[in-house]
């Protein structure tokens, strides 16, 4: 707005200067002596200059609010939970079988193993140890683990950043979570160099992951909810309808309050809060304690 005002007064000043000059005297806007024909052409040029200048100064400032308004309209129907988590859906490996893949590079033999685990300790760590034990003659057993709360990688004697990190990038590249991959290497007598190791470990891990059956992991929110004991039946029915998991069943806080720790799908947390208030007649207290 300030620039528009400055532009307006600038054009007005030039126009007044133009009117007050002697008809035969050239000036900034009138480089040739004024005649009736020149005055008309000069007036058109002045109007065109004003329009072009106003457009140049105004449009950049008008565009951002317009874009913001469009974005607001498009996103407003979506719930807070949906906006936060719908673009972060990951998959994980399903099934009890350990999936493997093999790769030979310049006589070095790489074997990758992939399996799903909810936590690194003790589950994934035990898996890594078992793979290492089943290949007592291998030179290296490098690994990576990724979940929604932690990530780990181990080069197991290979040059730093040439084994564990490429395996971890392979997991991330496949949009997976809760997954552990171990790649063992039998040295073939030829050094591969840093670049060769990075490609070999990453490609071998990727082949194993792509051979796995996968399913989408639905993000969950862990909440602690308290309510009057008289609403217990209605609360249980609601939890069943929403496919919620009860982690900690009824804990009597006070004579008039009961507490539960439950897991709710992230995209249903808004619905859960509304329904919980309905079935408890507005007497529920809901505290979000964790998300995964």
Helices and strands as residue ranges (DSSP letters): H 2-20, H 36-76, H 80-85, G 86-88, E 90-93, E 99-105, E 108-116, I 120-124, H 125-134, E 140-146, E 151-154, H 164-173, E 179-186, H 193-210, E 214-217, E 220-227, G 229-231, H 232-241, E 245-254, E 257-265, G 266-268, H 269-279, E 285-291
